[in-house]
Amino acid sequence: MSESPQLRYACQTSSLPEALAATFVELDADADTQAFVADLERHPTSALRAWARRVAASWMSDYDANALLDTHDMRVLGTAQWRTLLGERAGGRLLDLGAGDGRVTDTLAPIFDEVVTNELSTGMARRLRKRGYSCWLGDLAEEPAPESLGRFRAIAMLNLLDRCRRPRTLLERARDLLEAAGVLIVAVPLPLSPHVHVGAETVDPEELLPIARGSFEHGARRLVEDVFLPSGLELEAWSRAPYLCRGVRHRPVLILDDAIFRLRRRRD
């Protein structure tokens, strides 16, 4: 029997600058999170499905392979946790960039009035549309968004920056799609390990993010100071949470350590 996974939500705020420490919002493993972990433990990906995914990923991207076989379902936060982090920033229109199969979008959707999704994977786009979401198929870092999309109260970029060819460009273009009082919700696994899936190949991004070795806190600080601020964004609040994914029988719960940021346009 596998050991119970360690779910980290706390942060050593004493090691952070005062302004960064003051904006930290500590969450916890609520009942919904515990139920999700229990489901992962009871229903791991079968050996046959895992094998089929490896075969598919030898000639298509990881995302298309997951879309084809419905594998690697993931979770960042539950709806109640999102409400805590976003507070009064909920409501209005949400754009979920790189929305995947829509399971994570489902946790955000109840606190917004309208949800638009975006994907590069045609397989994931099909899954999103089957879940009832409108989906724009395209790469915001490579092409401007269609004018018909309009502006958004919130834009989510969950575990996307480290898998994007041009992450700084993506941040700036997402910032420009926000309403005046809009927020950007960015989740990033730390420590960073940026790479981009291009078909079955993995390549380095064109724009680099700071690879901060050491503590989770140091990595979060580098992102705020070296990525978000230069991109015209400032921090309102942030949290730490496990980024959960369904694994196989001997390791049914896969976990990355996410920093989740609520950002707004910098007020000059």
N, C-alpha and C positions, 0 to 999 in steps of 0.2 A: 504494500500500500504506500502511495506517495505521501510525503509530508504535506501538511497544510501550508499553502503559500504565505509568504510574508508580505503583507500589504502596507506600504509606507505612505503615510500622509503628513507626518511631522517634518519640521524643518528647523535647523539650528539658526534661528534668527539672530542670535548673539554674534554670529560670524559675518553678518551682513551690514551694509551701510544702513543708517537709521531710516531713510526714506523707503528703502526696499523692504526692510523688516516690518515697517508699519503697515504695508499694503498686503502682507501675507494673510491668507484666509485658510485656516486649518479645517479640513474636512475629516470624515471618518468613514469606516466601512459600514455603511448603513444596511438595512435589511435587504434592499434591492441588490446591492453589491454582493452580499453574502449569498443570496439566492442564485446570482449569476455564476459565482465561483462554484457553488454546489452543482449546478447544471454542467459546468465544464468537467468537473470530476466524475460525474455520473455518465456523461455521454462524450467521451473523447472521440476524436476522429479515428475511424477504423483504419487498420493497416492497409486494406485494399484502396481506400480513398486517398490515403496519404501517398501510396505508391503511384496512383494514377495522377495525382497532382505533380509529383516529381517528374513524371514522364511528360506531362503537358508543359511544365515550366522549362523543359529542354528545347522547346521550339516556339513558345510564346512567353509574354511577360508574366511575372508573378501575379499581377492583378487580373489578367485575362484567365490564367489558370484557376485562380480562386473563384472568379465569376462562373467559370464553366462548371466547376465541381462543388460550388457552395462550401468552400473551406475557409478556415481562418476567420471566423466571425469574431468581432472585436467589441470592446467596450472601453470608453474613457471615463465618463461620469454618468450617473443616473439622473433622471429628471429633477428630483429633489436637490441633488448636489449642484446641478446647473443653476437652479433657482437661487441657491445660497451664494454662488460665485457671481452671478450676474445681477442679482438684486433688482433694482428698478430699471435695469437696462433691458429687461425682457420686453416682448411685444413688438409689433411692427413686422417688417419683412426680414427674413434670414436667407442668406446665400451660404450654402455649405460647399466649399471648394474641395475637390478630391473626396467626394462623399462615399466612395466605395459602394458596398451593397445596400447601404441605407440603414443598417442596424444602429449605427451611432447617431445618424440623423434622427431616427425615431425617438431617441431620448431627449433631443433638443426641440423637436417639432411642437410638443404640447405647450411650450411657453412663448411661441411666436404665432402671429396671425396668418402668416403666409411663408412657405418654404420653397426656395428654388435650389436645385442641386447642380453640381458640375462634376464632370468626369473626363478623363482621357481614354479610359478603357470602354470600348463599345459594349463588352459583356457586362460590366458594372452599370453602364447607363441603362441597359435593358432591365437589369434587376431593380434599379431605382424607379424606372417608369412603372414596372409591375407593382411596386409598393405605393404607387399613386403620386410620386413626385415628378414635377417637370424637371427636365435635365438638359442643361446646355453642355454639349460635347465640344470641348476645346481647351486650350492651354492659355490661361490669362497672362502668363509670363511671356508668351510668344506672340500673342495677338490681343488687341483690345477687345473688351467685352462688347457684345452687340448693344447699341443704344437702347434697344427695346427692353433690356434687363432693368433699366432704371437704377435707383439708389436703394440702399439697404440700411435698416436700423442696426443689423449685426451681420458680420461675415465670419464664418468659422473656417479655420485652417488647422485641422486636427491631424497631427503627425504627418504633415505634408512638406514642411520646409526642408527636412532632411532627405526628402526623396524627390526634390525639384531641381531641375537643371539651373534655373536662375532664381534662387529664393529671394534675393534682395529686390529684384524687379517685381516678383510676385507680391511681396509685401507692399510696395509702393503703389502698384496698380489696384490692389485690394483696398488700400487706404483711400484711393480716389473714388471708389464706388460707394463709400459710406455717406450716409446723411450727415448733416452738420453735427448732430449729437450722437452719431453712430459709434459702435464699438467693434473692434477686431478681436476675435477669440482664437488664440494660437496655442496649440499643444505641441510640445517638442520633447522627445525622449532624450534623457541625459544619462551618461555622456553621449555627445553627438557622434554619429557614425554616418555622415552623409554619403549617399550614392544614389544613382538614378537607374531605373530599369528601362532599357530600350530593347523591346522584344525580349529575347532570351538572354541578352547581354546586360552586364552591369558596368556603368561608366561613372567617372567622377563628374560632379557638377561644374558648370562653367564659372559660377559665382561662389566664392568660398564663405563659409561660416566659421566662426572661431571654434576650434577644437580645444575645449578647456578640459584638461586632465585634472583629476582630483575630485573634490567634493561636488555633490549635487548643487549646493549653494553657490559655489564658485561658477559652475556652468550656467546657472540661472542669471547670475550677475553679469557675466560676459554677454549673454544674449541681450539683456536690457541695455547695457551700456554701449555695446559694439555693433548691435544689429537694429534693435527697435528705435533707439533715439536717433541714429543717423538716417533712419527711414522716415523720419517725421512723425514718430509715434511716442506716446508717453504712457506709463503704466498707471492703471487705476487699481487693479487687484490681481493677485495670483495665488495659485494653490499647487500642491503636489498630490499626485494620485497614481495608482498603478494602472498601466495600460494593459488590459487583459485580452488574451487571445486563446482560442481553443487549440489544444495540442493533441498529442497521441497518448496511448494508454500509459506508457511509462513516465510521461510528463504531460499530464492533461491540461495544466494551467501554465500558459506562457506569459511572462510578465516583463514589461519594460517600465522604467521609472520616468513618468511624465511630469514636466513643468507646464502648467496651464495658465496663460496670461490673458487678462482683460485689458485691452489697450484702446486708446482714443488718439485722434489727431493731436499732435503737439500744439499747444497754444503759445505762439510766439509773442 
